[in-house]
């Protein structure tokens, strides 16, 4: 029995010696243009920004930019995740780029808090969506019920293709589905990608403080 114990001890020691040494930061996410999972305890150092960049010449060819940065222990800020997609806002006509015209103009500039919903259930908006809330425009007009969303049905399913413009189906280019009554609109595939990037770092259903997660319109 003593000899067996000795042999077991020798085998274990050999395995320990043979095991390759891992670098100190093994498994930690590195600077990348694609999403990576945030390590435990890294949350307070992470900051996410969704930026809606308005295109005044082509409002429905505006851009949504996703960025995640991390503040290092030495104070440096490192870009961890970045991607961009086409987006639109405003309904059409001369007031499309006037943020103070309710239900027609695009949303006002400024910073918004964000709550991401995996399957929002509203009267017009369903499926993936980012709730932004309300914002007062420069003349005092209050724009309410602002979202970043797409056109889809319950649980992100596309409804049947029927005549006319349907709010539960993305029909571009036949229909200009990048138009909106003031919200930010993305096509379903792009919004799915944005949501996946978001979920790599943050959780659905949480109203994060603006210092950690926000959407900037400019």
C-alpha positions as a printed Julia matrix, in Angstrom:
218×3 Matrix{Float64}:
   0.0    0.0     0.0
   2.85   2.38    0.81
   4.4    1.71   -2.62
   1.06   2.48   -4.33
   0.74   5.77   -2.47
   4.27   6.7    -3.43
   3.62   5.95   -7.11
   0.42   8.06   -7.06
   2.33  10.96   -5.5
   5.03  10.74   -8.17
   2.45  10.71  -10.98
   0.67  13.78   -9.59
   3.95  15.65   -9.28
   4.81  14.8   -12.9
   1.45  16.14  -14.1
   1.97  19.42  -12.26
   5.41  19.86  -13.79
   4.15  18.99  -17.29
   1.18  21.4   -17.2
   1.9   24.5   -19.3
   2.03  27.8   -17.44
  -0.74  30.25  -18.4
  -0.08  33.98  -18.76
  -1.35  36.15  -15.94
  -4.18  37.6   -18.07
  -5.3   34.35  -19.68
  -9.01  34.33  -20.28
  -9.41  38.1   -19.91
 -10.91  39.96  -22.88
  -8.51  41.91  -25.04
  -8.95  45.04  -27.13
 -11.05  43.99  -30.12
 -13.5   45.21  -32.73
 -15.82  42.33  -31.83
 -17.66  41.43  -28.59
 -16.01  39.54  -25.76
 -17.4   38.61  -22.37
 -16.67  40.88  -19.44
 -14.85  39.2   -16.52
 -16.42  39.16  -13.07
 -15.84  42.37  -11.17
 -15.04  44.31  -14.34
 -18.49  45.94  -14.54
 -17.82  49.26  -12.79
 -14.87  49.95  -15.08
 -16.89  49.33  -18.26
 -18.72  52.07  -20.11
 -20.98  51.6   -23.13
 -22.07  54.28  -25.58
 -24.56  53.93  -28.39
 -24.19  56.98  -30.63
 -26.82  57.93  -33.22
 -25.04  60.05  -35.81
 -27.58  62.05  -37.82
 -27.21  62.45  -41.56
 -29.01  65.67  -42.44
 -28.83  64.97  -46.17
 -30.12  61.42  -45.87
 -31.92  60.94  -42.5
 -32.59  57.26  -43.22
 -28.93  56.64  -43.91
 -27.79  57.81  -40.5
 -25.58  55.62  -38.34
 -25.65  53.84  -34.99
 -22.21  53.32  -33.44
 -21.65  50.93  -30.51
 -18.61  51.4   -28.26
 -17.45  49.76  -25.04
 -14.45  51.11  -23.16
 -12.73  49.94  -19.99
 -10.82  52.11  -17.55
  -7.61  50.38  -16.55
  -6.11  50.44  -13.06
  -3.58  53.04  -14.23
  -6.37  55.31  -15.48
  -5.95  54.63  -19.19
  -9.14  53.99  -21.18
  -9.05  51.06  -23.61
 -11.53  50.42  -26.43
 -12.92  46.89  -26.02
 -15.73  46.66  -28.54
 -16.88  48.76  -31.51
 -19.27  48.3   -34.43
 -21.62  50.43  -36.52
 -24.79  49.98  -38.56
 -27.18  51.95  -40.74
 -30.15  53.52  -38.98
 -32.88  56.07  -39.6
 -35.18  58.47  -37.78
 -37.96  60.86  -38.75
 -41.03  60.25  -40.86
 -40.55  62.3   -44.0
 -41.28  65.72  -45.43
 -39.86  69.08  -44.48
 -40.08  68.45  -40.72
 -38.11  65.19  -40.72
 -35.01  66.89  -39.31
 -36.91  69.1   -36.85
 -36.69  67.43  -33.42
 -39.48  69.63  -32.06
 -42.21  68.24  -34.34
 -43.92  65.38  -32.56
 -44.44  62.14  -34.5
 -42.61  63.48  -37.56
 -39.2   64.93  -36.69
 -36.28  62.85  -35.53
 -35.38  62.71  -31.86
 -33.63  65.6   -30.08
 -29.86  65.7   -29.59
 -28.46  64.81  -26.19
 -27.89  61.89  -23.85
 -30.45  59.21  -23.03
 -30.51  56.44  -20.46
 -31.04  52.99  -21.92
 -33.03  49.9   -20.97
 -32.7   46.95  -23.33
 -35.72  44.64  -23.77
 -35.35  41.18  -25.29
 -39.06  41.01  -26.19
 -40.85  44.3   -25.7
 -44.65  44.14  -25.76
 -46.08  47.49  -26.82
 -49.02  48.55  -28.97
 -46.71  49.28  -31.94
 -43.27  48.02  -30.91
 -42.54  44.34  -30.34
 -39.44  42.21  -29.91
 -35.94  43.56  -29.38
 -35.91  47.22  -28.39
 -33.95  49.8   -26.42
 -36.19  52.09  -24.38
 -34.87  55.66  -24.25
 -37.69  57.51  -22.51
 -38.43  61.21  -23.11
 -36.39  64.25  -24.08
 -37.21  67.96  -24.2
 -36.19  69.67  -27.43
 -34.77  73.23  -27.59
 -38.17  74.99  -27.86
 -39.54  73.12  -24.84
 -41.52  70.48  -26.74
 -41.37  67.17  -24.88
 -40.79  64.13  -27.07
 -41.99  60.98  -25.33
 -41.93  57.2   -25.78
 -38.64  57.19  -27.66
 -37.04  53.87  -28.6
 -34.36  52.28  -30.71
 -36.22  49.45  -32.42
 -37.09  47.65  -35.65
 -40.26  46.27  -37.26
 -41.01  42.76  -36.08
 -43.6   40.73  -34.23
 -43.66  38.97  -30.89
 -40.4   37.19  -29.99
 -38.66  38.86  -32.92
 -40.6   36.94  -35.55
 -41.51  38.43  -38.91
 -45.23  38.26  -39.59
 -46.68  37.06  -42.91
 -46.12  39.17  -46.01
 -49.4   40.97  -46.75
 -50.26  44.04  -48.85
 -49.43  47.42  -47.31
 -46.92  48.55  -44.71
 -46.97  46.25  -41.68
 -45.42  47.17  -38.34
 -44.58  43.51  -37.67
 -42.52  42.96  -40.83
 -39.4   44.59  -42.28
 -40.31  45.31  -45.9
 -37.43  47.47  -47.16
 -36.59  48.33  -49.88
 -40.21  47.98  -51.06
 -41.22  50.14  -48.09
 -38.94  52.68  -46.39
 -38.96  50.99  -43.0
 -36.14  53.21  -41.74
 -38.76  55.94  -41.33
 -40.09  56.48  -37.82
 -42.27  58.8   -35.76
 -39.19  60.03  -33.91
 -37.57  56.8   -32.75
 -34.36  55.3   -34.13
 -35.0   52.45  -36.56
 -32.63  49.64  -37.57
 -33.24  46.6   -39.74
 -33.85  43.36  -37.77
 -30.45  41.79  -38.51
 -28.56  44.92  -37.45
 -30.59  45.29  -34.26
 -29.96  41.63  -33.47
 -26.22  42.22  -33.81
 -26.36  45.33  -31.62
 -28.3   43.39  -28.99
 -25.8   40.56  -29.01
 -22.95  43.01  -28.5
 -24.9   44.61  -25.65
 -25.55  41.28  -23.95
 -21.86  40.4   -23.99
 -21.3   43.15  -21.45
 -24.66  44.14  -19.95
 -28.02  42.63  -19.01
 -31.49  43.05  -20.45
 -34.15  44.77  -18.38
 -31.74  46.94  -16.36
 -32.04  50.74  -16.31
 -28.33  51.47  -16.09
 -27.08  54.86  -14.89
 -26.04  57.1   -17.78
 -22.44  57.16  -16.57
 -22.24  53.43  -17.42
 -24.63  52.92  -20.35
 -26.16  55.66  -22.46
 -27.24  56.62  -25.95
 -25.98  59.87  -27.43
 -27.79  61.61  -30.29
 -25.81  64.12  -32.31
